[in-house]
Amino acid sequence: MAAKLRPGNVHSAEGWEELLLPEIARQQQQGKEVVFRADAAFAKPEIYKALEERDAKYAIRLPANDNLQRNITELLTRPVGRPSFKPVVWFKSFLYQAASWQTTRRVVAKVEFHCGELFPRVGFIVTNLTTASRAVVRFYNKRGTAEQWIKEGKQAVKMTRLSCHRFRANEVRLWLSLIAYNLGNLWRRLALPARVENWSLTSLQQRLVKTGGRLIKHARYYWLLLAESHLTRRLFTGMLRKITALPSPAG
């Protein structure tokens, strides 16, 4: 949807309002419900307030501190008996107000005991969702899917290869990489047959785009000969058929 290159010496959430707030307004104008999910870099009271003022839901990771730990003291004791090979997971929801907050907010805690580990894994999420604690954690954990898409962009279109000497040149290079990623993603969503529609962009590049071919010109027609080691005639025909079926732009 958007990308912005920033200096390397600023906070991870620097300039959040420039990208986040217009996108929330655009989605809400289309009648969509907005739910914002982010890591601990976005645990800022001004972000909570801006989202609440716009009736947007959120689930944001909250850095742990002693005050939060005191609210889950009863969950930090290891279960009695032989430890289970399957992780033991407990949840708790409570109201919390940090010193920099003007109001109390809901915090969901997740405590995991893993076999062979001395201390539990503890995580906190600040949210205004009204669903069960387990559902809030499950929703937040889906952030990992977005991380995989970012990783795909780095590998397939080299989104982070910014080796120019000037900042402006690297910024343009980032935007071009983003356009290439979106074109590849549209191709995957709209023009690929069902059996390969879940391929990563890297696989599509190596197995479909970088395919050896030869164009032979005759008096009245052309022959396009493609290597069938990866790109079969049936697959190539299926892509052409789906591209032909796409609706034309209005006007």
Buried (B, 14 or more C-beta within 10 A) or exposed (E): EEBEBEEEEEEEBEEBEEEBBEEBEEBBEEEEEBBBBBEBBBBBBEBBEBBBEBEBBBBBBBEBEEEBBEBBEEBBEEEEEEBEEEEBBBBBBBEBEBEEEEEEBBBBBBBEBBEEEEEBEBBBBBBBBEEEBEEBBEBBBEEEEEEEEEEBBBBBBEBEEBEEEEEEEBBBBBBEBBEBBEEBBEBBEEBBBEEBEEBBBEEBBBBBEEBEEEEEEEEEEEEEEBEEEBBEEEBBEBBEEBEEEEEEEEE
